Amino acid sequence: AEELKEYFSQFGSVQRCQLPFDRDTGFHRRYCWIKFSTPEEVQNVLQKDPHILEGSKLTLKQQIRRRHSQRKSQSE
Protein backbone atom coordinates (compact mmCIF):
# COMPACT_ATOMS: atom_id res chain seq x y z
CA ALA A 1 0.00 0.00 0.00
CA GLU A 2 2.87 2.38 0.71
CA GLU A 3 4.26 1.94 -2.83
CA LEU A 4 0.81 2.71 -4.27
CA LYS A 5 0.43 5.81 -2.13
CA GLU A 6 3.89 7.02 -3.09
CA TYR A 7 3.25 6.42 -6.80
CA PHE A 8 -0.12 8.18 -6.88
CA SER A 9 1.15 11.12 -4.82
CA GLN A 10 2.75 12.48 -8.00
CA PHE A 11 -0.79 13.30 -9.22
CA GLY A 12 -2.05 14.99 -6.06
CA SER A 13 -2.63 14.65 -2.36
CA VAL A 14 -3.57 11.05 -1.49
CA GLN A 15 -5.91 11.11 1.49
CA ARG A 16 -6.31 7.35 1.77
CA CYS A 17 -4.96 4.20 0.14
CA GLN A 18 -6.83 1.04 1.06
CA LEU A 19 -5.51 -2.32 -0.19
CA PRO A 20 -7.77 -5.18 0.97
CA PHE A 21 -6.31 -8.60 1.66
CA ASP A 22 -7.90 -12.02 1.27
CA ARG A 23 -7.97 -13.65 4.71
CA ASP A 24 -7.77 -17.15 3.24
CA THR A 25 -4.75 -16.66 0.99
CA GLY A 26 -3.00 -13.79 2.77
CA PHE A 27 -2.50 -11.99 -0.55
CA HIS A 28 -4.05 -8.71 -1.62
CA ARG A 29 -7.18 -8.95 -3.75
CA ARG A 30 -5.66 -7.27 -6.82
CA TYR A 31 -7.55 -4.00 -6.36
CA CYS A 32 -7.39 -0.98 -4.10
CA TRP A 33 -9.13 2.30 -3.39
CA ILE A 34 -7.27 5.58 -3.53
CA LYS A 35 -8.89 8.78 -2.34
CA PHE A 36 -7.59 12.14 -3.53
CA SER A 37 -8.25 15.55 -2.02
CA THR A 38 -9.92 17.07 -5.08
CA PRO A 39 -11.74 15.96 -8.26
CA GLU A 40 -9.02 17.70 -10.30
CA GLU A 41 -6.41 15.34 -8.84
CA VAL A 42 -8.56 12.38 -9.88
CA GLN A 43 -8.67 13.75 -13.41
CA ASN A 44 -4.86 14.15 -13.39
CA VAL A 45 -4.51 10.45 -12.64
CA LEU A 46 -7.09 9.36 -15.21
CA GLN A 47 -5.43 11.38 -18.00
CA LYS A 48 -2.20 9.39 -17.78
CA ASP A 49 -2.20 5.97 -19.39
CA PRO A 50 -0.73 3.49 -18.89
CA HIS A 51 0.17 3.34 -15.22
CA ILE A 52 2.96 0.84 -14.56
CA LEU A 53 3.99 -0.01 -11.01
CA GLU A 54 6.66 -2.62 -10.25
CA GLY A 55 6.29 -4.04 -13.76
CA SER A 56 2.50 -4.41 -13.60
CA LYS A 57 0.05 -2.38 -15.63
CA LEU A 58 -2.65 -0.83 -13.46
CA THR A 59 -6.23 -0.45 -14.65
CA LEU A 60 -7.98 2.58 -13.18
CA LYS A 61 -11.67 3.15 -12.67
CA GLN A 62 -13.30 6.19 -11.16
CA GLN A 63 -15.83 5.45 -8.46
CA ILE A 64 -18.71 7.88 -8.30
CA ARG A 65 -19.89 8.26 -4.74
CA ARG A 66 -23.60 8.46 -4.22
CA ARG A 67 -25.31 9.95 -1.25
CA HIS A 68 -26.77 7.56 1.30
CA SER A 69 -30.30 8.75 0.47
CA GLN A 70 -29.76 7.90 -3.23
CA ARG A 71 -28.55 4.38 -2.41
CA LYS A 72 -31.49 3.80 -0.09
CA SER A 73 -34.09 4.91 -2.64
CA GLN A 74 -32.56 2.72 -5.36
CA SER A 75 -32.55 -0.39 -3.18
CA GLU A 76 -36.20 -0.09 -2.16
C-alpha positions in Angstrom: 0.0 0.0 0.0 2.9 2.4 0.7 4.3 1.9 -2.8 0.8 2.7 -4.3 0.4 5.8 -2.1 3.9 7.0 -3.1 3.3 6.4 -6.8 -0.1 8.2 -6.9 1.2 11.1 -4.8 2.7 12.5 -8.0 -0.8 13.3 -9.2 -2.1 15.0 -6.1 -2.6 14.7 -2.4 -3.6 11.1 -1.5 -5.9 11.1 1.5 -6.3 7.4 1.8 -5.0 4.2 0.1 -6.8 1.0 1.1 -5.5 -2.3 -0.2 -7.8 -5.2 1.0 -6.3 -8.6 1.7 -7.9 -12.0 1.3 -8.0 -13.7 4.7 -7.8 -17.2 3.2 -4.8 -16.7 1.0 -3.0 -13.8 2.8 -2.5 -12.0 -0.6 -4.1 -8.7 -1.6 -7.2 -9.0 -3.8 -5.7 -7.3 -6.8 -7.5 -4.0 -6.4 -7.4 -1.0 -4.1 -9.1 2.3 -3.4 -7.3 5.6 -3.5 -8.9 8.8 -2.3 -7.6 12.1 -3.5 -8.2 15.5 -2.0 -9.9 17.1 -5.1 -11.7 16.0 -8.3 -9.0 17.7 -10.3 -6.4 15.3 -8.8 -8.6 12.4 -9.9 -8.7 13.8 -13.4 -4.9 14.2 -13.4 -4.5 10.5 -12.6 -7.1 9.4 -15.2 -5.4 11.4 -18.0 -2.2 9.4 -17.8 -2.2 6.0 -19.4 -0.7 3.5 -18.9 0.2 3.3 -15.2 3.0 0.8 -14.6 4.0 0.0 -11.0 6.7 -2.6 -10.3 6.3 -4.0 -13.8 2.5 -4.4 -13.6 0.0 -2.4 -15.6 -2.6 -0.8 -13.5 -6.2 -0.5 -14.6 -8.0 2.6 -13.2 -11.7 3.1 -12.7 -13.3 6.2 -11.2 -15.8 5.5 -8.5 -18.7 7.9 -8.3 -19.9 8.3 -4.7 -23.6 8.5 -4.2 -25.3 10.0 -1.3 -26.8 7.6 1.3 -30.3 8.8 0.5 -29.8 7.9 -3.2 -28.5 4.4 -2.4 -31.5 3.8 -0.1 -34.1 4.9 -2.6 -32.6 2.7 -5.4 -32.5 -0.4 -3.2 -36.2 -0.1 -2.2 
